Amino acid sequence: MTCFQSTPEAFELVITDQTMPHMTGEALSQALRQIRPDIPIILCTGFSHVITQETALRMGVSAFLQKPLTMHELGETVQRVLGHQAVLPGG
């Protein structure tokens, strides 16, 4: 987060996990959007009671991916997100 805060324009995309030691992916996404509302964000998660695809998209992430995921799926999602399209799993 510190690196993003100091140079937010240096980032083209953020990929985060929902479950992290000090901050959830949801909280990180919200904090990033406060600094740079246009930053594309891909949120990844395994099984979660806390966040669903609908919740993630409502909070403004660009794409929501369920783990496990393949490198091909991640690559396609990155390409779509950088093309500024909202991405749903399987879409």
Wavefront OBJ file of the C-alpha trace (Angstrom):
o trace
v 0.000 0.000 0.000
v 2.857 2.379 0.807
v 4.349 1.984 -2.663
v 0.980 2.662 -4.290
v 0.425 5.721 -2.088
v 3.761 7.226 -3.067
v 3.457 6.612 -6.837
v -0.115 5.641 -7.792
v 0.437 6.627 -11.425
v 3.145 3.942 -11.735
v 0.532 1.167 -11.557
v -1.593 -0.041 -14.452
v -3.347 -2.847 -12.555
v -3.615 -4.310 -9.057
v -4.211 -8.014 -8.430
v -5.066 -8.858 -4.838
v -6.298 -11.727 -2.747
v -9.249 -11.344 -0.392
v -7.477 -12.996 2.543
v -4.234 -11.298 3.557
v -2.483 -10.846 6.927
v -3.159 -7.171 7.689
v -5.896 -6.075 5.303
v -8.580 -7.796 3.269
v -8.670 -7.470 -0.491
v -11.967 -5.640 -0.083
v -10.401 -3.051 2.258
v -7.355 -2.714 -0.008
v -9.567 -2.163 -3.054
v -11.509 0.553 -1.265
v -8.306 2.257 -0.119
v -6.828 2.132 -3.631
v -10.014 3.621 -5.102
v -9.757 6.538 -2.649
v -6.338 7.343 -4.081
v -6.965 6.472 -7.715
v -10.582 5.760 -8.676
v -9.650 4.547 -12.171
v -7.169 1.816 -11.162
v -8.205 -1.612 -12.493
v -8.399 -4.178 -9.673
v -8.641 -7.963 -9.919
v -9.786 -9.597 -6.683
v -9.040 -13.302 -6.191
v -10.458 -15.526 -3.495
v -11.020 -19.108 -2.544
v -14.284 -20.091 -0.916
v -15.574 -17.093 1.025
v -18.668 -16.399 3.104
v -17.678 -12.743 3.246
v -17.454 -11.741 -0.398
v -19.223 -12.918 -3.525
v -18.860 -11.980 -7.164
v -21.817 -9.631 -6.861
v -20.391 -7.946 -3.752
v -16.985 -7.534 -5.385
v -18.404 -5.982 -8.533
v -20.686 -3.712 -6.477
v -17.690 -2.388 -4.582
v -16.024 -1.534 -7.865
v -13.442 -4.203 -8.589
v -12.841 -4.757 -12.278
v -12.815 -8.553 -12.073
v -13.460 -11.278 -9.506
v -11.745 -14.644 -9.810
v -12.335 -17.791 -7.781
v -9.310 -19.894 -6.863
v -7.949 -22.173 -7.923
v -7.409 -20.458 -11.239
v -5.162 -21.185 -14.170
v -2.501 -18.903 -15.600
v -4.522 -18.863 -18.813
v -7.614 -17.634 -16.963
v -5.580 -14.985 -15.135
v -3.914 -13.880 -18.375
v -7.244 -13.524 -20.176
v -8.666 -11.573 -17.258
v -5.703 -9.198 -17.190
v -6.085 -8.578 -20.915
v -9.803 -7.873 -20.567
v -9.396 -5.638 -17.539
v -6.689 -3.594 -19.210
v -9.111 -3.265 -22.105
v -11.464 -1.675 -19.542
v -14.169 -4.352 -19.616
v -15.827 -5.696 -16.470
v -15.005 -9.396 -16.318
v -17.209 -12.102 -14.852
v -15.941 -15.655 -14.353
v -16.415 -17.672 -17.511
v -17.093 -14.491 -19.446
l 1 2 3 4 5 6 7 8 9 10 11 12 13 14 15 16 17 18 19 20 21 22 23 24 25 26 27 28 29 30 31 32 33 34 35 36 37 38 39 40 41 42 43 44 45 46 47 48 49 50 51 52 53 54 55 56 57 58 59 60 61 62 63 64 65 66 67 68 69 70 71 72 73 74 75 76 77 78 79 80 81 82 83 84 85 86 87 88 89 90 91
